[in-house]
């Protein structure tokens, strides 16, 4: 089930605030940037860099993921391990609001998202 328009607006507002503070400076965004995407019941945060042999093509590297669990009315947080599998983020496994997800990713207590 997809998000409602109101939920999408909340996600976009929280993501815009996160992006405002977290994105690299404007002068290097062609070489390194971050973004987000909404897919189904999940929100992904990813890094983009140009492909080495075709700089006009951007490569996305996932950083974090959250999935809304409607039955429990919370967001489950995941991080991507080197084996390319999503794992539950143990320090803060769930949050009630999407804004809190972005706060957890930004703080990155264990270095799982930003290294």
C-alpha positions in Angstrom: 0.0 0.0 0.0 1.4 3.4 -1.0 1.6 6.4 1.2 -1.2 9.0 1.3 -0.6 12.5 -0.1 -0.4 13.8 3.5 2.2 11.2 4.4 4.3 12.0 1.3 4.2 15.7 2.2 5.5 14.9 5.7 8.2 12.7 4.3 9.3 15.3 1.8 9.3 18.1 4.4 11.4 16.0 6.8 13.7 14.9 3.9 14.1 18.5 2.7 15.2 19.6 6.2 17.7 16.7 6.4 19.0 17.4 2.9 19.5 21.1 3.6 21.9 20.4 6.5 23.5 17.2 5.2 24.1 17.7 1.5 27.7 18.5 0.4 28.5 22.1 -0.6 27.1 23.2 -3.9 30.5 23.3 -5.7 31.1 19.6 -5.2 27.6 18.2 -5.8 28.5 17.1 -9.4 31.1 14.8 -7.8 29.3 13.8 -4.6 25.8 14.3 -3.5 23.0 12.6 -1.5 19.4 12.1 -2.2 16.3 10.3 -1.1 13.6 8.2 -2.8 10.2 7.0 -1.7 9.4 3.4 -2.8 6.2 1.7 -1.6 6.3 1.9 2.2 10.0 2.7 2.4 12.2 5.8 2.2 15.8 5.4 1.0 18.7 7.7 1.6 21.5 7.3 -1.0 24.8 8.9 -2.1 25.4 9.7 -5.8 28.7 9.9 -7.6 29.5 10.0 -11.4 30.5 6.8 -13.1 34.2 6.8 -13.7 34.1 6.2 -17.4 30.8 8.1 -18.2 30.5 11.0 -15.7 27.1 11.9 -17.1 25.7 8.7 -15.5 25.2 8.9 -11.8 25.7 5.8 -9.5 23.6 5.5 -6.4 25.0 3.9 -3.3 22.3 3.2 -0.6 23.0 4.6 2.9 19.9 4.1 5.0 16.3 2.8 4.7 13.2 3.1 6.7 10.0 1.2 6.3 6.6 2.3 7.7 4.9 -0.5 9.6 1.3 0.5 9.6 0.1 -2.1 12.1 2.5 -0.8 14.7 2.5 2.8 13.5 6.2 3.2 13.5 9.2 3.4 11.2 11.7 0.5 11.2 15.3 1.6 10.5 17.8 -0.4 8.4 21.5 0.0 7.4 23.2 -1.6 4.5 26.2 -3.9 5.3 29.1 -4.7 3.0 27.3 -7.9 1.9 24.6 -5.6 0.4 21.9 -6.9 2.7 19.7 -4.5 4.8 20.0 -5.1 8.6 17.9 -3.7 11.5 19.7 -0.7 13.1 20.1 -2.0 16.7 20.8 1.3 18.5 17.5 2.8 17.4 15.4 0.0 15.7 12.2 2.0 15.5 11.0 5.6 15.6 7.5 7.0 15.7 8.0 9.9 13.3 9.8 10.2 10.0 11.7 13.2 11.3 13.3 11.0 13.9 14.6 8.6 11.2 16.5 11.4 9.5 17.9 12.5 12.9 19.1 9.0 13.6 20.8 8.8 10.2 22.4 12.2 10.7 23.7 11.3 14.2 25.0 7.9 13.0 25.9 6.7 16.5 27.8 3.6 15.3 29.1 4.8 12.0 26.9 2.4 10.1 25.5 5.0 7.7 28.3 7.5 7.0 31.3 5.2 7.8 
